[in-house]
Amino acid sequence: MTLLKIKTKSLVLNKDLRYNEKLGLPVEVYCPNSHRTIAFGRIETMDDHFVVINSEKHSIAEHFFFGCPSAI
């Protein structure tokens, strides 16, 4: 079941993250080191390296993001 979630809802590209930011959709931030979700909410701001959710900065390279992938 987890594999299905990762395969269909993972936000891999910055394009996917920007799509969720534009629509105001919530994003889940998962930390692979602690094996837990560390944030959930709308993207406040972002750049090429970091995403800010709930006033906390999260590295794009060090975390997994789940949400609604952008339309192709």
GUPA-616459 format. One record per residue: residue number from 1; x, z, y of N, C-alpha, C in turn. Coordinates in steps of 0.2 Angstrom, whole numbers, plus 2048, in hexadecimal, padded with zeros to 3 digits. Example, Ala and Ser with C-alpha at 12.3 -4.5 7.8 and 13.67 -1.06 7.14 Angstrom:
<pts>
 resi n.X n.Z n.Y ca.X ca.Z ca.Y c.X c.Z c.Y
    1 842 827 7E4  83E  827  7EA 842 827 7F0
    2 840 823 7F5  844  824  7FB 840 827 800
</pts>
This chain:
<pts>
 resi n.X n.Z n.Y ca.X ca.Z ca.Y c.X c.Z c.Y
    1 804 800 7FA  800  800  800 804 800 806
    2 80A 804 806  80E  804  80C 811 7FD 80D
    3 813 7FA 808  816  7F3  809 811 7EE 80C
    4 80B 7EF 80B  806  7EB  80E 806 7EC 815
    5 806 7F2 817  806  7F4  81E 80C 7F2 822
    6 812 7F2 81F  818  7F0  822 818 7E8 823
    7 815 7E5 81D  815  7DE  81D 810 7DB 822
    8 80B 7DE 823  806  7DB  827 805 7DD 82E
    9 808 7E3 830  807  7E6  836 80D 7E8 83A
   10 813 7E6 837  819  7E8  83A 81A 7E3 840
   11 81D 7E6 846  81F  7E2  84C 826 7E1 84C
   12 828 7DB 84A  82F  7DA  849 832 7D7 850
   13 82F 7D3 853  832  7CF  859 82F 7D3 85F
   14 833 7D2 864  831  7D4  86B 82B 7D1 86D
   15 82A 7CB 86B  823  7C7  86C 81D 7CB 86A
   16 81E 7CE 864  819  7D2  861 817 7D8 865
   17 81D 7DC 867  81C  7E2  86B 819 7E0 872
   18 81B 7DB 875  818  7D8  87C 811 7D7 87B
   19 80F 7D4 875  808  7D2  874 804 7D9 874
   20 806 7DE 871  803  7E4  870 803 7E8 877
   21 808 7E7 87B  808  7EA  882 803 7E6 886
   22 803 7E0 886  7FE  7DC  88A 7F7 7DE 889
   23 7F5 7DF 882  7EE  7E0  881 7ED 7E8 881
   24 7F2 7EC 882  7F1  7F3  882 7EF 7F6 87B
   25 7F2 7F3 876  7F0  7F5  86F 7F5 7FB 86D
   26 7F3 800 86A  7F8  805  868 7FD 803 863
   27 803 806 863  808  804  85E 80B 80B 85B
   28 80C 80A 855  80F  810  851 817 80F 851
   29 81A 814 852  822  814  852 824 819 84C
   30 827 815 847  829  819  841 831 81A 841
   31 833 820 83F  83A  821  83F 83D 821 838
   32 841 81C 836  843  81C  82F 848 821 82D
   33 84B 825 832  850  82A  830 84C 830 82E
   34 846 832 832  842  838  830 83C 836 82C
   35 83B 830 82B  836  82E  826 82F 830 829
   36 82E 830 82F  827  831  832 826 82E 838
   37 81F 82E 83A  81D  82B  840 81F 82F 846
   38 822 82D 84B  825  831  850 821 830 857
   39 81D 82A 857  819  829  85D 813 824 85B
   40 80E 825 85F  808  820  85E 805 820 865
   41 804 81A 868  801  819  86E 802 812 871
   42 800 811 877  801  80B  87B 808 80A 87D
   43 80A 804 87E  811  803  881 810 803 888
   44 814 808 88B  814  809  892 819 803 896
   45 81F 803 893  824  7FE  896 828 7FC 890
   46 82C 7F7 890  831  7F5  88B 836 7F0 88E
   47 83B 7EF 88B  840  7EA  88D 843 7E8 886
   48 849 7E4 886  84B  7E2  880 84E 7E7 87B
   49 84F 7ED 87D  852  7F2  878 84E 7F8 877
   50 849 7FA 87C  845  800  87B 83E 7FF 87D
   51 83A 803 87A  833  803  87B 831 80A 87D
   52 82D 80B 882  82B  811  885 823 812 883
   53 822 817 87F  81B  819  87C 81B 821 87E
   54 815 823 881  814  82A  882 81A 82D 886
   55 81D 829 88B  822  82B  88F 829 82D 88B
   56 829 82A 885  82F  82B  881 832 824 87F
   57 839 824 880  83C  81E  87F 83E 81D 878
   58 83D 817 875  83E  816  86D 842 810 86D
   59 848 810 869  84C  80A  868 849 805 863
   60 849 7FF 865  846  7F9  861 84A 7F9 85B
   61 851 7F9 85B  855  7F8  856 855 7FE 851
   62 853 804 853  853  80A  84E 84C 80C 84B
   63 847 809 84D  840  80B  84B 83C 805 849
   64 837 807 845  832  801  843 82C 802 847
   65 829 7FD 849  823  7FD  84D 81E 7F9 849
   66 818 7FC 849  812  7FA  846 80C 7F9 84B
   67 808 7F3 84A  803  7F2  84E 800 7EB 84D
   68 7FD 7E8 851  7FA  7E1  850 7FF 7DC 852
   69 801 7D8 84D  806  7D2  84E 803 7CD 853
   70 807 7CA 857  804  7C5  85B 802 7BF 857
   71 7FE 7BB 85A  7FB  7B5  857 801 7B0 857
   72 801 7AC 852  807  7A7  852 805 7A1 857
</pts>
